[in-house]
Amino acid sequence: MGKDRTARVAGLPIWRVTGLRQELDEPDEAVLARARRRIRASEDAPAHFAKRSVDARGRGADLHLVCQVDVACDIGRPSKAMAREIARGAVREAPVAEGLGAVAEGGGHVVVVGAGPGGLFAALAAALSGADRKSTRLNSSHANISYA
């Protein structure tokens, strides 16, 4: 039998509420409260922003944020209104957080070349996944030459 793939906090399933509009001057708590109301969760249900992005399609005339909020609550059997929200994709179970790593079997050795944003993130992912860590600096005269 497979594992339960439902994200949980304190034993409660986590629901992701999407498509929430946040005005630039609107407090965060107002958006979190709207997310709780949409799924009929209690006012004190744990909630946090899963994602926020700027919606600037109106070329600045209607600049606002579009948010996804995760709320931990047990909705039991969904009401008809909630079932409609789920059917249209506005509410869904939050995805289970997965690890970053794709390290060799047994936490093997990983070589990361470069200390730019990609190299630093690759090193972080490898370290979090249990790879052996060792820092080596290349002292080559060709290391800082650009051929662009």
N, C-alpha and C positions, 0 to 999 in steps of 0.2 A: 504494500500500500504506500502511495506517495506521501511526501511531506505536505503539511498545510502551507500553502503559498500565500496566505493572507498576512499582510503587515499588521502588527499589533503593538499597542502600548498598554501596559498594565492589564493585559488580557483582553483589551477591547480592540475590535477591528478598526482600522484607519480608513476613512473615506476621503477621496480627493474630490474637491469641489472646484470646477474649472469655470473659466469665462467670467470671473468677477472683475468688474470695472472699479478702479480706484482713481479718484481725482488726485491731482498733485498735492492739493492742500488737505486731503482727507486723512485723518489719523488711521494708523494701521489697525487699531482695535475695532474701528467701525467696520472694516472689511472682514476681520475675523468673526465679528458678531453676525454679519450677514451670512457668512458661510455656515455658521452654526444654525441659524434660523432656516436656511434653505433645506437642511437635512433634518430639521426638527430635533437638534441636539440641545442639551441643557446649556445654559449660559456659561457654566464653568467647565465645559468639556475642553480638554487640551486641544489646542489648535496652533498651527504655525504655517508660515508661507513656504510652499514647496517651490514656487517659481514666480517671478515677477518680471514682466518685460514691458518696454515702452511701446505704445501704439501711436505712431506718428503719421498714420496714413493721411490725415487731414492737413498735412503740411504745416503743422503748428497751430492750426485753428482749433483743433480739438485734441490737444496732447493729453494723454492719460496713461495709466498703467493697466495691464491685463494680468490678473493674478490667478494662481492655483493655490488652494489652501487645503492642507490635510487636517482633518478633524477626527479625533479618536472617540468613538461612541458606538454603542450597540443599538442599531435602529430596529432590531427585531425583524418582524415581517414588514417589508416596505409598504407604505400607503400607496394609493393609486397615483397621487401626485409625485411621490418619490420614485415609483416605478417608471413614470414618464421621464423624469430627470435622468434616471439610469439608462433608459432606452435611447434617449437622444445624446447620451455621452457627456452630459453636464456634471454628472456625479458617477464615480466609479470607485472600486477598491483601489487604494493606493498601492503602487508597486512595492515589492519587497526589495529593500536595499541589498544590492549584491556587492561583493568585494571588488576591489580594483584589479586584482592580480590575475595574470595569466602566466605564472612562473612555471619553470620546468618542474616536472614531478619531483617531489621530495625537497622543495625549496632550494633548487640548484643555483648555479652562478649566473648572473646577468651582467652583461656589459652594456653600459650606456655611454654613447659617444656624443658629446656636446653638452654645454651647460646653459643652453637657451631655454625658453619656456617648455618646449617639448621634451628636452633631455631631463630637466628638473622634474617634470611630472612623471616621466618614465621611471626615474630613480625613486620617486616617492611611492609610486605604485608597486615597484619591485620590493622596496623596504617593507611596506605594509603587508605584502604577501608572504613575507618570510624569507626572501632571498638573502644570501650571504652579502654583507656590505663591506666594501673596501673602496676607499677614495684614492684615485691615482691622477696625478696631473701630468699632462703631456708637455714636455719642455722642448718642443721642436721649433725650429726657426720658421717652419711652414705653417704653424698653427694659426697665425693671425693674418694670413695673406688671403685677400679676396681676389678672385679671378673674374669678377663680374664686369 
